[in-house]
Amino acid sequence: MGGLRELAASFVVSGPAGVAIRDRLKHLTPQDEKVLRAVGEHQGALASRDLKTRCADGLDHSTDAWAARKRELTKESSSRIAGAITRATHDQWGLARRCQAAHVRVLDAGIKMVRHRLSLPIGEKGTKRAAGGYRSKGEWFRKSRRLAALEARHAAAVAEWQAGRVRVVRGGKRLLNTRHHLTQAQLTEDQWRARWEVERWFLAADGESGKRFGNETIRVTPDGEVSIKLPAPLAHLANARHGRYTLTSTVAFAHRGVEWADRIEANRAVAYRIHLDTERGRWYLTASWQRPVVKTIPLAAARTQGVIGVDTNADHFAAYRLDRHGNPVGDPHRFPYDLSGSAGHRDAQIRHALTRLINWAVRAGVAAIGIEDLDFAPEKTREKHGRRKRFRQLISGIPTGKLKARLVSMAAEHGLSIVAVDPAYTSMWGAQHWQKPLTTPHRKMSRHDAAGIAIGRRALGHPVRDGVSPARTQLRAWGRTAPPPHDRSDRAGHRTVQAEPGGRGREGTHPPATDHAPGGVPPSGTRKREPSASNTVRDARSTQQWVQDSLMRTG
């Protein structure tokens, strides 16, 4: 057991820090669309230029440089638009910097794995925890060449990291590469060009507390009227006072509309973004705002009403409810989803599965959902899993980042806490200690269902395994005392029992029957129980008393 790694402690995940809602801008006039396109293109060009300047500064950037960039943008827009653009540029550069660091870590992990496998004899078999040597001399040679390529890429990435150089594509690298594969993407060049231009627009404004309706650049009144502060070069397009353009379309947020109205009437900050869906030809307005950081409930409080343990898989969530003692309650639940198709389809599938999971948790009356703290970044490289391409695609397809964000946000709206646990050995120990004891003719247990129990027990602070044999676990589950040895001796010691604290009569012996004769007839001459009609009936009755479905196990 010395090879097992130390498990990280479970913790309650912090709640969401922001809210975003969206509504469609319907019935826009051609003039409205012309103005929106002009503003988006103009501010998008300013954002591209500002990002280029920021990337050129690298690590030499300072607050003075930031102020200088803002002054230059203010001349061609306004102070508020310039502030929004520079803040967006700063966030984009920081995200690229974090992605660069993650890329360096992935390259480093791949180099270590290839070096390890090259050091082993050719054909040496691996184990479950460590990869073996390469299969042939040819594969060994090809991997030695790949090691040289990885080392060169790693050296270049480290040099860029140290110099502060990042590479950012406004509009997205994936969409840029789609330009070379229009046939596979089923797009024409004009369609791709329209999508590329829209993605490079900048039609957004940060909120400002204390200003009218929480935002001076893109203002939305309680009645749903939308108006935009035009940049200085486009001021001639204004149709309202002070260089503003009011759209003919109005918005009405059906979701969180009351919360949004309360914020803008109190002049609290609300950020807005206007976006064009080129596939549908529809315009949307997204409103977002920050929430005050809410202190998460203590871990002990989240465990009081039990948890639901969830095992995340490539095509479904396997969930099991456990009480506060770690006892599995009822039957396993599975919430399937399909991660094929477009990004919108995948997102909808995840959202639908999480909705069903959370609704079941609310009906069950638990206060928390236990889930693995997954991060497959260093685990999906081909250097570790070799030829297991299908397995690499499997773990790569699980949307861990999006899943975490959506689950935390959706659970918070129903008053549920999320308990993150260490994922180590949950599938292995769950299958070893829980799958077989819980399998009955009427309940089919999979390895994933058993892993859900292991995750739930870890979230509750109970060990996944305790060294008890499955047969004895079954006896504990039925509230039975293990039968004595066949020779009726005391060599086995005290018999196994398991009961709630304060349970009556579970560990005690039956009182002696002193009120009737040895022959079974009491002094009154009448029997207390009628004899069984046949041995068959008696055996059937005994079987019905013995067989139970639920597995009960107390702290």
Secondary structure as UniProt FT lines:
FT   TURN            2..3
FT   STRAND          11..12
FT   STRAND          18..25
FT   HELIX           30..57
FT   HELIX           58..60
FT   HELIX           63..74
FT   TURN            75..76
FT   HELIX           79..119
FT   TURN            122..123
FT   HELIX           137..163
FT   TURN            170..171
FT   HELIX           173..178
FT   TURN            179..180
FT   HELIX           182..185
FT   HELIX           189..199
FT   STRAND          204..205
FT   TURN            209..210
FT   HELIX           212..214
FT   STRAND          218..220
FT   TURN            222..223
FT   STRAND          225..229
FT   HELIX           232..237
FT   HELIX           241..243
FT   STRAND          244..250
FT   HELIX           257..265
FT   TURN            266..267
FT   STRAND          271..277
FT   TURN            278..281
FT   STRAND          282..290
FT   HELIX           299..302
FT   TURN            303..305
FT   STRAND          307..312
FT   STRAND          316..322
FT   TURN            324..325
FT   STRAND          328..336
FT   HELIX           343..364
FT   STRAND          368..372
FT   HELIX           377..379
FT   HELIX           382..385
FT   TURN            386..387
FT   HELIX           389..396
FT   HELIX           400..412
FT   TURN            413..415
FT   STRAND          417..421
FT   TURN            424..425
FT   HELIX           426..430
FT   HELIX           431..435
FT   HELIX           436..438
FT   TURN            441..442
FT   HELIX           447..460
FT   HELIX           470..477
FT   TURN            478..479
FT   TURN            486..487
FT   TURN            491..492
FT   TURN            501..502
FT   TURN            518..519
FT   TURN            523..524
FT   HELIX           535..546
//
